[in-house]
Amino acid sequence: MSAGQSILIVEDDAALLRGLVDNFCQRGYEVRTATDGKQGLAAALENSPDLLLLDIMLPGMNGYEVCRQLRRQALDLPIVMLTAKGQESEIVEGLELGADDYVSKPFSIHELAARVKAILRRTTPAEDDVYRFGDAELDVAGHRLTRDGVEVPLTTKEYRLLAYFLSRPNRALTRNEIMNHVWGRSIIVSGRSVDRCIATLRSKIEPDPQRPTFVHTIRDVGYRFTAEG
């Protein structure tokens, strides 16, 4: 499950950071790092990792504020807080700000890796999933979309965009997130490319593309997919 999945680690303790990077790289993850809060926030917004390991006590901007800013911008990536004190008040504050889990230092790397794997398993679709919405069905393994049993041809980008939406229902997704996951981080595209792909996808899945029931525009943010219509 870890192959190709990306983790951003924001930690200012150099020795701990090296240990975390080594361990998660050995487990097959793509790992990025930052050593202060502002760098971490910028990296999360730019790279859209699959999961964020976030230290609470960071220079410049603490982990709470990083978490707050990410959730304020409607980014829903899983966040695991790393806390040195393990005090209940710290844990509660992090969870209330939108963190998904926490680990108190010193911690077992095996326990942390297990928690990360469990969270990513919950948030990552299996390759043999079949998604159903309205009168349509997307077979992930077969890369095949049908409506009322009739196959609907999709371009590669349209397929990846639809699969990405279906794996993250009811979540606000920014254009940057969509670009990174559909086009890839190494490809330079603009938000207008996303909008054009959305328009062509709507023409193939929406009962009325002018009044979409599945792919909703979120002003100044991006899009949200609602499978129920």
C-alpha positions, -999 to 999 in steps of 0.1 A, spaced: 0 0 0 29 24 6 43 23 -29 40 58 -44 24 73 -14 39 105 -1 46 117 34 56 152 44 75 153 77 77 186 95 102 183 124 130 206 137 150 179 155 176 170 130 184 135 144 148 126 147 140 138 113 168 117 97 155 87 116 120 92 104 131 98 68 152 67 67 125 45 82 97 57 60 118 56 28 127 20 37 90 13 38 85 25 3 71 60 9 80 91 -10 92 115 18 95 152 18 107 173 48 106 207 63 122 220 95 99 249 105 62 256 105 62 281 76 82 258 54 59 229 63 28 249 55 42 260 21 53 224 13 19 210 22 1 235 0 24 231 -29 29 193 -29 -3 179 -15 12 149 3 -9 119 11 -1 123 49 15 149 71 36 141 102 36 174 121 56 183 152 38 207 175 68 227 188 83 243 157 102 275 151 84 303 132 49 288 133 39 260 156 21 228 145 -13 240 158 -12 270 135 0 249 105 -29 225 111 -53 254 115 -42 271 82 -44 238 63 -79 231 74 -89 267 69 -79 263 32 -100 232 30 -71 208 27 -82 174 40 -49 154 40 -45 132 71 -24 149 98 -6 130 126 7 153 154 40 146 171 41 160 206 69 159 231 49 164 263 19 141 257 -3 163 278 -40 158 274 -47 194 267 -22 194 238 -37 163 223 -73 176 225 -63 210 210 -46 192 180 -76 170 174 -100 198 177 -80 217 150 -85 188 126 -56 164 133 -64 128 127 -41 112 153 -12 119 176 20 102 188 38 112 220 76 114 221 95 93 226 77 69 204 83 36 187 89 40 150 71 7 144 40 20 162 41 53 143 45 34 110 16 12 119 -6 42 126 4 59 93 -3 27 74 -38 23 90 -47 60 83 -36 57 47 -55 24 43 -87 42 54 -81 71 30 -68 53 -1 -91 33 -23 -83 -3 -32 -74 -8 -68 -103 -32 -74 -129 -7 -61 -161 -1 -81 -176 33 -75 -213 39 -82 -230 73 -84 -263 82 -100 -267 60 -131 -229 56 -135 -203 31 -124 -165 34 -124 -146 2 -124 -111 12 -111 -93 -20 -121 -108 -20 -156 -105 18 -160 -140 17 -173 -169 41 -169 -205 30 -177 -239 48 -176 -269 26 -175 -246 -2 -186 -233 17 -217 -196 24 -217 -186 61 -217 -152 68 -232 -128 89 -210 -95 105 -217 -67 95 -193 -70 128 -175 -108 125 -172 -104 90 -158 -78 101 -133 -98 131 -123 -130 111 -118 -112 84 -98 -96 111 -76 -130 127 -69 -146 94 -61 -119 84 -37 -125 117 -18 -162 123 -17 -177 153 -1 -143 169 4 -132 204 -8 -103 199 -32 -82 228 -43 -71 232 -79 -35 227 -68 -44 194 -51 -62 183 -83 -33 193 -105 -7 175 -84 -27 142 -83 -41 142 -118 -13 158 -139 16 151 -115 39 174 -96 65 175 -124 40 188 -150 34 226 -153 -3 232 -158 -26 260 -148 -59 261 -129 -76 267 -163 -65 232 -174 -83 218 -144 -114 238 -152 -114 226 -188 -111 190 -177 -139 195 -152 -161 208 -180 -155 179 -203 -160 154 -174 -193 170 -165 -205 167 -200 -200 129 -197 -213 122 -162 -238 149 -153 -276 146 -161 -274 184 -168 -239 197 -171 -251 233 -168 -266 224 -134 -241 198 -120 -253 175 -93 -220 156 -88 -191 180 -94 -197 212 -74 -176 244 -78 -164 259 -45 -157 296 -51 -121 306 -46 -112 271 -35 -118 244 -61 -143 216 -64 -162 190 -43 -176 157 -56 -209 145 -41 -217 110 -51 -253 111 -40 -260 139 -64 
